[in-house]
Amino acid sequence: GRLVASGGGSVQPGGSLRLTCIGSGFSFSLYRLNWYRQAPGKERELVATITAGMSTTDYADSVKGRFTISRVNEKNTMYLEMNNLKPEDTAEYYCNAFWGTWNYRGQGIQVTVSV
């Protein structure tokens, strides 16, 4: 299986971006889905997660109220809608699918927020 991410780029503070991640080769609907990020010199941070089944979501405090994670199982696709972006959101973002011992990660996508 694999995950292929897209989206990202550069935006000014207060702007919006949407990241997309498409899975293939595994039972996407069974997996918990996550978005992580890592900025230079900082530890990796779990930004948002969405469960299988009920699609319950949870967010890092740093992004609550600004980011929204979602999934469309019929399309094997997950999203991260990012609004009111701040310079501190600048990082490389990764999508992840996790189920038991199965774990897939997409390629990193750079998000840069600056004037």
N, C-alpha and C positions, 0 to 999 in steps of 0.2 A: 504494500500500500504506500500511498504518498499523499502529501499535501502540497498544493501550489498556491502561493500567496501572491496578491497583487494589490495595487493601490499605493498609498504613501506619497512622499514627495516633500516639497517645501511649501510652507504657508506662513502667513503673518500671524502674530498673536491675535486671538479671538476668532480665527478662522476654523474651518472644518475640513475633515478628511474622512474617507471611508476605506477601510481595509477589507479585502475579500480573501477567503481561503477556500479552495475547492479540494475535496478529498476524492480519492479513487482507490479501488483495490481492497477495500475493507468495508465492513458494515457500519457505515457512518452514523446511522441513527442510534447505535448502541453506545457510542462513545461520549464521554464528557469532553467538552471542547474548551480550550483555554487560549487566551492571548497573554503573552509575556512581553516584556521589553527589557532592554539592557542598554544603559548609557555608558559611555567611556568612563572607566574608573569606578563604576558603581556595580553593585550586585544585581543579578537578574531579579526582576519584580513580576509577580503574577498580577496582571492588570485586571482581567475579567475572566469569569468562568460561567459556563452554562451546562447544566446537567442534561443527560439523556432523559427521555420520557417526559417529565413535567417541564423541562426547560427552565428550571429555576436558575436565577442568575445571582452573581455576587461580584463585588468590585473592590478594588483597592480604595482606601479612603482618599487617596490623592486624585482619583478620577471620578468618584461618585457624583452623580448629577450632571456629568459632562460626557461620559462615554456610555455607549450602549452595545452590548453583545447580543447577537441573535443568530439563529440557525434556520435553515430551510432544508430539512432532511431529504425532501423529494429532489432537491438539486445538489445534494451532498456539499452544501455550501454553508459557511459561517461568515459573519460580518463583525466588524468593529466600527461603529459610527462614533467619530470623535468630534465633539463640538467645543467651542470656547477654548481652543488649544492655547497652551502656555509654553513659554520657552523651556520650562522644566519637563515638558512632555517629549522633548527631543531625545530620540533613542532609536535603536534597531528593534523592531517588533517581530515577534514570532508567533505563528499559530501552532497549536498542539492538540492532538486527539489522544485521549487516554482511556483505556478499558482494561482493567485487570493488569496483566503483564504486557499488554500491547500498548505501544506508545509511538506516535508519529509526530514529526515536527516539520513544518514548512521552512522554506528558506527565509532568511531575515529580510525585512523591508525597512528602509530608512525613512524615518519621519523627522523633519527638521522644522522647528518653529522659531522664527527670528524676524526681526524688523527688516 
